[in-house]
Amino acid sequence: MKILIFLLLLYSCTPSPQRLLKQAIKDEQKQNYTSAEQKYLTIVVKYNTSDVAPEAKYRLGLLYKDIFKDYTQAQLWFTKVIDEHKESQFCRLAQIGLLESPDYLGIIDGNKIVLGDIESLGKNMRFVTEYKKLDFDLYLATTKLYAGETIVKQYTKFYYKDGDTVKESSVNLKTDNTAKYTTIFKLPIQKNNSWTTEKEGKTVVYTIVDTNLVVKTKKGFSFENCIKVMEQNKGEKGVRFLYYAPNKGCVKITTANITELYKEYPTIELVE
Protein backbone atom coordinates (compact mmCIF):
# COMPACT_ATOMS: atom_id res chain seq x y z
CA MET A 1 0.00 0.00 0.00
CA LYS A 2 2.85 2.40 0.88
CA ILE A 3 4.53 1.68 -2.47
CA LEU A 4 1.29 2.42 -4.32
CA ILE A 5 0.88 5.72 -2.48
CA PHE A 6 4.51 6.62 -3.26
CA LEU A 7 4.04 5.92 -6.96
CA LEU A 8 0.85 7.96 -7.03
CA LEU A 9 2.61 10.88 -5.34
CA LEU A 10 5.55 10.60 -7.72
CA TYR A 11 3.27 10.58 -10.74
CA SER A 12 1.26 13.53 -9.46
CA CYS A 13 4.47 15.53 -8.95
CA THR A 14 5.66 14.90 -12.50
CA PRO A 15 4.56 17.79 -14.75
CA SER A 16 2.44 16.91 -17.74
CA PRO A 17 4.05 17.38 -21.18
CA GLN A 18 1.77 20.36 -21.77
CA ARG A 19 2.92 21.98 -18.52
CA LEU A 20 6.56 21.20 -19.31
CA LEU A 21 6.19 22.90 -22.67
CA LYS A 22 4.75 26.05 -21.09
CA GLN A 23 7.55 26.10 -18.53
CA ALA A 24 10.17 25.66 -21.24
CA ILE A 25 8.75 28.55 -23.27
CA LYS A 26 8.84 30.74 -20.15
CA ASP A 27 12.45 29.69 -19.60
CA GLU A 28 13.26 30.83 -23.13
CA GLN A 29 11.59 34.17 -22.51
CA LYS A 30 13.78 34.59 -19.43
CA GLN A 31 16.83 33.50 -21.47
CA ASN A 32 17.24 30.36 -19.36
CA TYR A 33 18.05 28.42 -22.49
CA THR A 34 19.72 25.39 -20.89
CA SER A 35 16.72 24.85 -18.64
CA ALA A 36 14.38 25.14 -21.62
CA GLU A 37 16.51 22.65 -23.55
CA GLN A 38 16.26 20.09 -20.75
CA LYS A 39 12.49 20.42 -20.55
CA TYR A 40 12.09 19.99 -24.30
CA LEU A 41 14.35 16.92 -24.18
CA THR A 42 12.27 15.51 -21.33
CA ILE A 43 9.14 15.86 -23.46
CA VAL A 44 10.60 14.11 -26.51
CA VAL A 45 12.12 11.31 -24.41
CA LYS A 46 9.28 10.61 -21.96
CA TYR A 47 6.26 11.87 -23.91
CA ASN A 48 7.18 11.33 -27.54
CA THR A 49 3.60 10.35 -28.43
CA SER A 50 2.04 13.44 -26.82
CA ASP A 51 0.43 16.15 -28.89
CA VAL A 52 3.13 18.65 -27.88
CA ALA A 53 6.09 16.50 -28.97
CA PRO A 54 6.25 18.05 -32.48
CA GLU A 55 6.46 21.55 -31.02
CA ALA A 56 9.08 20.50 -28.47
CA LYS A 57 11.29 19.06 -31.23
CA TYR A 58 10.78 22.15 -33.38
CA ARG A 59 11.68 24.47 -30.50
CA LEU A 60 14.77 22.38 -29.80
CA GLY A 61 15.77 22.97 -33.41
CA LEU A 62 15.28 26.71 -32.98
CA LEU A 63 17.36 26.73 -29.80
CA TYR A 64 20.28 25.01 -31.52
CA LYS A 65 19.95 27.20 -34.63
CA ASP A 66 19.41 30.63 -33.10
CA ILE A 67 20.96 30.43 -29.63
CA PHE A 68 23.58 27.68 -29.47
CA LYS A 69 24.59 27.98 -33.17
CA ASP A 70 24.89 24.18 -33.32
CA TYR A 71 23.59 23.65 -36.84
CA THR A 72 24.17 19.89 -36.83
CA GLN A 73 21.82 19.49 -33.86
CA ALA A 74 19.38 21.98 -35.37
CA GLN A 75 19.24 19.98 -38.59
CA LEU A 76 18.72 16.78 -36.61
CA TRP A 77 15.67 18.09 -34.73
CA PHE A 78 14.11 19.82 -37.72
CA THR A 79 14.51 16.60 -39.70
CA LYS A 80 12.81 14.63 -36.92
CA VAL A 81 9.80 16.93 -37.10
CA ILE A 82 9.65 16.59 -40.90
CA ASP A 83 10.05 12.80 -40.86
CA GLU A 84 7.94 11.93 -37.81
CA HIS A 85 5.20 14.57 -37.80
CA LYS A 86 4.28 15.22 -41.44
CA GLU A 87 0.70 16.19 -40.51
CA SER A 88 1.74 18.65 -37.84
CA GLN A 89 1.66 22.41 -38.35
CA PHE A 90 5.31 22.40 -37.25
CA CYS A 91 6.41 20.33 -40.23
CA ARG A 92 6.29 23.36 -42.51
CA LEU A 93 8.11 25.50 -39.95
CA ALA A 94 10.78 22.81 -39.57
CA GLN A 95 11.38 22.83 -43.32
CA ILE A 96 12.14 26.54 -43.12
CA GLY A 97 14.36 25.92 -40.11
CA LEU A 98 16.32 23.33 -42.09
CA LEU A 99 16.94 25.83 -44.89
CA GLU A 100 18.21 28.31 -42.31
CA SER A 101 20.63 25.98 -40.50
CA PRO A 102 22.58 27.95 -41.55
CA ASP A 103 21.07 30.32 -44.15
CA TYR A 104 23.64 30.37 -46.94
CA LEU A 105 21.73 32.83 -49.09
CA GLY A 106 21.59 35.38 -46.30
CA ILE A 107 17.84 35.80 -46.70
CA ILE A 108 17.43 37.09 -43.15
CA ASP A 109 15.35 40.00 -41.93
CA GLY A 110 17.46 43.17 -41.89
CA ASN A 111 20.46 41.59 -43.63
CA LYS A 112 22.39 43.88 -45.96
CA ILE A 113 24.84 42.68 -48.61
CA VAL A 114 27.12 45.08 -50.49
CA LEU A 115 28.96 43.62 -53.48
CA GLY A 116 31.34 45.72 -55.55
CA ASP A 117 33.54 45.41 -58.63
CA ILE A 118 37.00 43.96 -58.09
CA GLU A 119 38.97 46.75 -59.77
CA SER A 120 37.77 49.62 -57.55
CA LEU A 121 36.39 47.54 -54.65
CA GLY A 122 32.96 49.07 -55.15
CA LYS A 123 33.91 52.68 -55.76
CA ASN A 124 32.91 52.47 -59.43
CA MET A 125 30.08 49.96 -59.17
CA ARG A 126 28.31 48.20 -56.32
CA PHE A 127 25.12 46.30 -55.62
CA VAL A 128 23.39 46.94 -52.29
CA THR A 129 20.72 44.40 -51.33
CA GLU A 130 18.57 44.57 -48.20
CA TYR A 131 16.13 41.90 -47.03
CA LYS A 132 12.82 42.38 -45.26
CA LYS A 133 10.75 39.57 -43.76
CA LEU A 134 7.11 39.54 -44.87
CA ASP A 135 6.09 36.16 -43.46
CA PHE A 136 7.83 33.20 -41.85
CA ASP A 137 8.67 31.84 -45.31
CA LEU A 138 8.54 34.99 -47.47
CA TYR A 139 11.04 37.84 -47.89
CA LEU A 140 11.33 40.97 -50.00
CA ALA A 141 14.74 42.08 -51.27
CA THR A 142 15.45 45.57 -52.55
CA THR A 143 18.59 45.95 -54.67
CA LYS A 144 20.18 49.24 -55.67
CA LEU A 145 22.89 49.43 -58.32
CA TYR A 146 25.31 52.30 -57.81
CA ALA A 147 27.68 53.87 -60.32
CA GLY A 148 29.89 55.88 -58.04
CA GLU A 149 27.43 57.55 -55.65
CA THR A 150 24.56 57.58 -58.15
CA ILE A 151 21.76 55.02 -58.13
CA VAL A 152 21.38 53.92 -61.75
CA LYS A 153 18.94 51.05 -61.17
CA GLN A 154 16.68 49.74 -58.44
CA TYR A 155 14.53 46.60 -58.35
CA THR A 156 12.80 44.24 -55.93
CA LYS A 157 12.56 40.47 -55.73
CA PHE A 158 10.50 38.09 -53.62
CA TYR A 159 12.10 35.04 -52.01
CA TYR A 160 9.89 32.14 -51.02
CA LYS A 161 11.28 29.37 -48.81
CA ASP A 162 9.25 26.44 -50.06
CA GLY A 163 10.02 23.02 -48.60
CA ASP A 164 13.64 22.21 -49.43
CA THR A 165 13.99 25.02 -51.99
CA VAL A 166 14.32 28.79 -52.16
CA LYS A 167 12.45 30.40 -55.05
CA GLU A 168 13.11 33.85 -56.50
CA SER A 169 10.45 35.80 -58.37
CA SER A 170 9.42 39.31 -59.28
CA VAL A 171 5.98 38.57 -57.77
CA ASN A 172 4.72 37.21 -54.46
CA LEU A 173 4.56 33.44 -55.01
CA LYS A 174 2.25 33.00 -52.01
CA THR A 175 -0.47 35.16 -53.54
CA ASP A 176 0.24 35.02 -57.31
CA ASN A 177 -0.48 31.77 -59.09
CA THR A 178 2.48 31.62 -61.45
CA ALA A 179 5.16 29.16 -62.53
CA LYS A 180 7.56 31.97 -63.36
CA TYR A 181 10.25 31.70 -60.74
CA THR A 182 13.86 30.64 -60.35
CA THR A 183 14.89 27.95 -57.88
CA ILE A 184 18.11 29.51 -56.64
CA PHE A 185 18.83 27.01 -53.87
CA LYS A 186 17.93 23.43 -53.07
CA LEU A 187 18.84 21.09 -50.22
CA PRO A 188 20.80 19.01 -49.39
CA ILE A 189 24.01 20.96 -48.94
CA GLN A 190 26.44 18.45 -50.41
CA LYS A 191 28.81 18.20 -53.35
CA ASN A 192 27.25 17.45 -56.74
CA ASN A 193 23.73 18.31 -55.62
CA SER A 194 22.30 19.82 -58.82
CA TRP A 195 19.01 21.28 -60.00
CA THR A 196 17.65 22.80 -63.21
CA THR A 197 15.45 25.88 -63.33
CA GLU A 198 14.41 28.82 -65.49
CA LYS A 199 15.99 32.25 -65.18
CA GLU A 200 15.29 35.25 -67.41
CA GLY A 201 13.96 33.04 -70.18
CA LYS A 202 16.90 30.63 -70.11
CA THR A 203 17.39 27.14 -68.69
CA VAL A 204 19.95 27.30 -65.93
CA VAL A 205 21.71 24.50 -64.07
CA TYR A 206 22.98 25.05 -60.53
CA THR A 207 25.44 22.64 -58.92
CA ILE A 208 27.01 22.67 -55.48
CA VAL A 209 30.64 21.97 -56.38
CA ASP A 210 32.31 22.39 -53.00
CA THR A 211 31.60 22.88 -49.29
CA ASN A 212 33.46 23.77 -46.09
CA LEU A 213 35.51 26.43 -47.85
CA VAL A 214 37.34 29.42 -46.42
CA VAL A 215 36.68 32.49 -48.58
CA LYS A 216 38.76 35.66 -48.29
CA THR A 217 38.18 38.95 -50.06
CA LYS A 218 40.46 41.85 -51.01
CA LYS A 219 38.74 43.98 -48.38
CA GLY A 220 40.06 41.64 -45.73
CA PHE A 221 36.86 39.74 -44.95
CA SER A 222 37.24 36.05 -44.18
CA PHE A 223 34.44 33.49 -43.98
CA GLU A 224 34.53 29.84 -42.95
CA ASN A 225 32.27 26.91 -43.88
CA CYS A 226 31.32 28.48 -47.20
CA ILE A 227 29.81 26.69 -50.18
CA LYS A 228 30.57 27.11 -53.88
CA VAL A 229 27.74 26.92 -56.42
CA MET A 230 28.23 26.80 -60.19
CA GLU A 231 25.65 28.57 -62.35
CA GLN A 232 25.55 27.61 -66.04
CA ASN A 233 23.13 28.62 -68.77
CA LYS A 234 22.37 25.42 -70.65
CA GLY A 235 24.29 25.20 -73.91
CA GLU A 236 26.71 28.02 -73.04
CA LYS A 237 30.41 27.64 -72.25
CA GLY A 238 30.68 30.44 -69.71
CA VAL A 239 29.85 29.74 -66.08
CA ARG A 240 29.67 31.70 -62.84
CA PHE A 241 30.78 30.51 -59.43
CA LEU A 242 28.81 31.88 -56.49
CA TYR A 243 30.45 31.71 -53.08
CA TYR A 244 28.01 31.77 -50.15
CA ALA A 245 28.94 32.36 -46.51
CA PRO A 246 26.68 31.01 -43.74
CA ASN A 247 24.11 33.56 -42.52
CA LYS A 248 25.63 36.23 -44.75
CA GLY A 249 24.89 35.33 -48.36
CA CYS A 250 26.88 35.71 -51.55
CA VAL A 251 30.31 37.16 -50.76
CA LYS A 252 32.14 36.48 -54.02
CA ILE A 253 31.39 35.82 -57.70
CA THR A 254 33.85 34.53 -60.27
CA THR A 255 33.60 33.51 -63.94
CA ALA A 256 35.20 30.67 -65.90
CA ASN A 257 34.93 28.64 -69.09
CA ILE A 258 33.36 25.19 -68.87
CA THR A 259 36.50 23.72 -70.49
CA GLU A 260 38.83 25.35 -67.94
CA LEU A 261 36.95 25.49 -64.68
CA TYR A 262 40.16 25.81 -62.69
CA LYS A 263 40.78 29.24 -64.24
CA GLU A 264 38.50 31.53 -62.29
CA TYR A 265 38.31 35.27 -62.76
CA PRO A 266 36.93 37.27 -59.81
CA THR A 267 34.37 39.89 -60.83
CA ILE A 268 32.45 40.91 -57.72
CA GLU A 269 33.19 40.63 -53.99
CA LEU A 270 31.83 41.77 -50.66
CA VAL A 271 33.11 45.30 -50.04
CA GLU A 272 31.26 46.34 -46.86
C-alpha positions in Angstrom: 0.0 0.0 0.0 2.8 2.4 0.9 4.5 1.7 -2.5 1.3 2.4 -4.3 0.9 5.7 -2.5 4.5 6.6 -3.3 4.0 5.9 -7.0 0.8 8.0 -7.0 2.6 10.9 -5.3 5.5 10.6 -7.7 3.3 10.6 -10.7 1.3 13.5 -9.5 4.5 15.5 -9.0 5.7 14.9 -12.5 4.6 17.8 -14.8 2.4 16.9 -17.7 4.1 17.4 -21.2 1.8 20.4 -21.8 2.9 22.0 -18.5 6.6 21.2 -19.3 6.2 22.9 -22.7 4.8 26.0 -21.1 7.5 26.1 -18.5 10.2 25.7 -21.2 8.7 28.5 -23.3 8.8 30.7 -20.2 12.5 29.7 -19.6 13.3 30.8 -23.1 11.6 34.2 -22.5 13.8 34.6 -19.4 16.8 33.5 -21.5 17.2 30.4 -19.4 18.1 28.4 -22.5 19.7 25.4 -20.9 16.7 24.9 -18.6 14.4 25.1 -21.6 16.5 22.6 -23.6 16.3 20.1 -20.7 12.5 20.4 -20.5 12.1 20.0 -24.3 14.3 16.9 -24.2 12.3 15.5 -21.3 9.1 15.9 -23.5 10.6 14.1 -26.5 12.1 11.3 -24.4 9.3 10.6 -22.0 6.3 11.9 -23.9 7.2 11.3 -27.5 3.6 10.3 -28.4 2.0 13.4 -26.8 0.4 16.1 -28.9 3.1 18.6 -27.9 6.1 16.5 -29.0 6.3 18.1 -32.5 6.5 21.6 -31.0 9.1 20.5 -28.5 11.3 19.1 -31.2 10.8 22.2 -33.4 11.7 24.5 -30.5 14.8 22.4 -29.8 15.8 23.0 -33.4 15.3 26.7 -33.0 17.4 26.7 -29.8 20.3 25.0 -31.5 19.9 27.2 -34.6 19.4 30.6 -33.1 21.0 30.4 -29.6 23.6 27.7 -29.5 24.6 28.0 -33.2 24.9 24.2 -33.3 23.6 23.7 -36.8 24.2 19.9 -36.8 21.8 19.5 -33.9 19.4 22.0 -35.4 19.2 20.0 -38.6 18.7 16.8 -36.6 15.7 18.1 -34.7 14.1 19.8 -37.7 14.5 16.6 -39.7 12.8 14.6 -36.9 9.8 16.9 -37.1 9.6 16.6 -40.9 10.0 12.8 -40.9 7.9 11.9 -37.8 5.2 14.6 -37.8 4.3 15.2 -41.4 0.7 16.2 -40.5 1.7 18.7 -37.8 1.7 22.4 -38.4 5.3 22.4 -37.3 6.4 20.3 -40.2 6.3 23.4 -42.5 8.1 25.5 -39.9 10.8 22.8 -39.6 11.4 22.8 -43.3 12.1 26.5 -43.1 14.4 25.9 -40.1 16.3 23.3 -42.1 16.9 25.8 -44.9 18.2 28.3 -42.3 20.6 26.0 -40.5 22.6 28.0 -41.6 21.1 30.3 -44.1 23.6 30.4 -46.9 21.7 32.8 -49.1 21.6 35.4 -46.3 17.8 35.8 -46.7 17.4 37.1 -43.2 15.3 40.0 -41.9 17.5 43.2 -41.9 20.5 41.6 -43.6 22.4 43.9 -46.0 24.8 42.7 -48.6 27.1 45.1 -50.5 29.0 43.6 -53.5 31.3 45.7 -55.6 33.5 45.4 -58.6 37.0 44.0 -58.1 39.0 46.8 -59.8 37.8 49.6 -57.6 36.4 47.5 -54.7 33.0 49.1 -55.1 33.9 52.7 -55.8 32.9 52.5 -59.4 30.1 50.0 -59.2 28.3 48.2 -56.3 25.1 46.3 -55.6 23.4 46.9 -52.3 20.7 44.4 -51.3 18.6 44.6 -48.2 16.1 41.9 -47.0 12.8 42.4 -45.3 10.8 39.6 -43.8 7.1 39.5 -44.9 6.1 36.2 -43.5 7.8 33.2 -41.9 8.7 31.8 -45.3 8.5 35.0 -47.5 11.0 37.8 -47.9 11.3 41.0 -50.0 14.7 42.1 -51.3 15.5 45.6 -52.6 18.6 45.9 -54.7 20.2 49.2 -55.7 22.9 49.4 -58.3 25.3 52.3 -57.8 27.7 53.9 -60.3 29.9 55.9 -58.0 27.4 57.5 -55.6 24.6 57.6 -58.2 21.8 55.0 -58.1 21.4 53.9 -61.8 18.9 51.1 -61.2 16.7 49.7 -58.4 14.5 46.6 -58.4 12.8 44.2 -55.9 12.6 40.5 -55.7 10.5 38.1 -53.6 12.1 35.0 -52.0 9.9 32.1 -51.0 11.3 29.4 -48.8 9.3 26.4 -50.1 10.0 23.0 -48.6 13.6 22.2 -49.4 14.0 25.0 -52.0 14.3 28.8 -52.2 12.5 30.4 -55.0 13.1 33.8 -56.5 10.5 35.8 -58.4 9.4 39.3 -59.3 6.0 38.6 -57.8 4.7 37.2 -54.5 4.6 33.4 -55.0 2.3 33.0 -52.0 -0.5 35.2 -53.5 0.2 35.0 -57.3 -0.5 31.8 -59.1 2.5 31.6 -61.4 5.2 29.2 -62.5 7.6 32.0 -63.4 10.2 31.7 -60.7 13.9 30.6 -60.4 14.9 28.0 -57.9 18.1 29.5 -56.6 18.8 27.0 -53.9 17.9 23.4 -53.1 18.8 21.1 -50.2 20.8 19.0 -49.4 24.0 21.0 -48.9 26.4 18.5 -50.4 28.8 18.2 -53.3 27.2 17.4 -56.7 23.7 18.3 -55.6 22.3 19.8 -58.8 19.0 21.3 -60.0 17.6 22.8 -63.2 15.4 25.9 -63.3 14.4 28.8 -65.5 16.0 32.3 -65.2 15.3 35.3 -67.4 14.0 33.0 -70.2 16.9 30.6 -70.1 17.4 27.1 -68.7 19.9 27.3 -65.9 21.7 24.5 -64.1 23.0 25.1 -60.5 25.4 22.6 -58.9 27.0 22.7 -55.5 30.6 22.0 -56.4 32.3 22.4 -53.0 31.6 22.9 -49.3 33.5 23.8 -46.1 35.5 26.4 -47.9 37.3 29.4 -46.4 36.7 32.5 -48.6 38.8 35.7 -48.3 38.2 39.0 -50.1 40.5 41.8 -51.0 38.7 44.0 -48.4 40.1 41.6 -45.7 36.9 39.7 -45.0 37.2 36.0 -44.2 34.4 33.5 -44.0 34.5 29.8 -43.0 32.3 26.9 -43.9 31.3 28.5 -47.2 29.8 26.7 -50.2 30.6 27.1 -53.9 27.7 26.9 -56.4 28.2 26.8 -60.2 25.6 28.6 -62.4 25.5 27.6 -66.0 23.1 28.6 -68.8 22.4 25.4 -70.6 24.3 25.2 -73.9 26.7 28.0 -73.0 30.4 27.6 -72.3 30.7 30.4 -69.7 29.8 29.7 -66.1 29.7 31.7 -62.8 30.8 30.5 -59.4 28.8 31.9 -56.5 30.4 31.7 -53.1 28.0 31.8 -50.2 28.9 32.4 -46.5 26.7 31.0 -43.7 24.1 33.6 -42.5 25.6 36.2 -44.7 24.9 35.3 -48.4 26.9 35.7 -51.5 30.3 37.2 -50.8 32.1 36.5 -54.0 31.4 35.8 -57.7 33.9 34.5 -60.3 33.6 33.5 -63.9 35.2 30.7 -65.9 34.9 28.6 -69.1 33.4 25.2 -68.9 36.5 23.7 -70.5 38.8 25.3 -67.9 36.9 25.5 -64.7 40.2 25.8 -62.7 40.8 29.2 -64.2 38.5 31.5 -62.3 38.3 35.3 -62.8 36.9 37.3 -59.8 34.4 39.9 -60.8 32.4 40.9 -57.7 33.2 40.6 -54.0 31.8 41.8 -50.7 33.1 45.3 -50.0 31.3 46.3 -46.9 
